Structure formats: C-alpha cells, structure tokens
C-alpha cells in the first residue's frame, strides 16, 4: 500500500514538474522573442490561446490542394491581372487587397503611386506563373474573376502587402485570409514599407 502511495506521489511530482517546465518555456518564448513575433503575440496577450490564434493568422497560408497554374498575359494594375483561363482572356481581381488606381475610367482617381504599384507587380511577376484559389464569391460586379493568387507556393497578395504596394480590403463574402492579410499589412506599416513610408498610405 505504501509503495502504491509513493508511486502516486512520484507520478504527481513528475506531472507537476512537466507542466511547470512547459509554462516556463512558453513564458520565455513570449518574453525573449517579441521582435520576431507579431506585436499581438507578447506578454500583453490575455492568454496563450489568443497568442496561438494570432500566430495562426501570421503564418502564411498554403493551398489545401494542388492548384492549376496559369501564365499572366498582362498586369492590368496593382491588384488585377489578365490571365488565360480555359482559353478565355480573363481579368482576375486579387482578393483582400487594394492598390492605388492607375487605369480607372475616372482619370482624376489615377495616381503616380498607382503606376508605381503596377510597375512593381509587373517586375515581380516577370517570367513567373500563378495558381488561383477561389473563395465564396467568384465574380465581382465588374465581371472580374475573384481569386487569391499563389506564386511559387506563396500568396501573391502577401508579397504586394509586404512591399507596401497595397492596403488590405475587406471583400465580403470572401473573408478566408482577411485576418492573415491584416497581420501582413501591420508588419509593412510598422516598418514603413512602400507607400507606408512615403505617407501615401495613412497609418
């Protein structure tokens, strides 16, 4: 009987020690690595669970299944591509971002920043193919196909946001990566990337 009690106490000590060690590791990670984590994932977070949710949004999404790749025929502007899909030249509006205007029918809305964003995207996509992933709404009111684009396995929207060439744009009912894009935009804003650094985008 005494041997069983000693064994139970030993197991209890081991479990308590393991739990304390895990808490210590989590605390050290949050305390010593704040510069490498999103601002929200710091000791100021209410719970570790909230931190995990923030980290999930910070990590770049990956397509859940193999996607068909396409050649980009032309960059229309900083957030719209012309792609041949099933033999048709199809304008594709990237979901979740909004670049400055450069080809708007109302020329007063076009800006030099729009030209810069368009030129940046052209250079970025030079010689590359894109894969498309769709959300709930497939076509917008202008007849453009709505999609997320991947280049070499990474979201094209991420690259554009990270360079400060566009802002996030909520496009209901297509919210799949909305929180992730907000985290990427925050990083660009905090580092003064692109138009965040010039003052064209307001913090």
Beta strands, then each sheet from edge to edge (+ up, - down):
strand 1: 69-77
strand 2: 80-85
strand 3: 88-94
strand 4: 97-98
strand 5: 129-133
strand 6: 145-151
strand 7: 154-155
strand 8: 167-168
sheet 1: 7+ 6- 3- 2+ 1- 5+
sheet 2: 4+ 8-
end
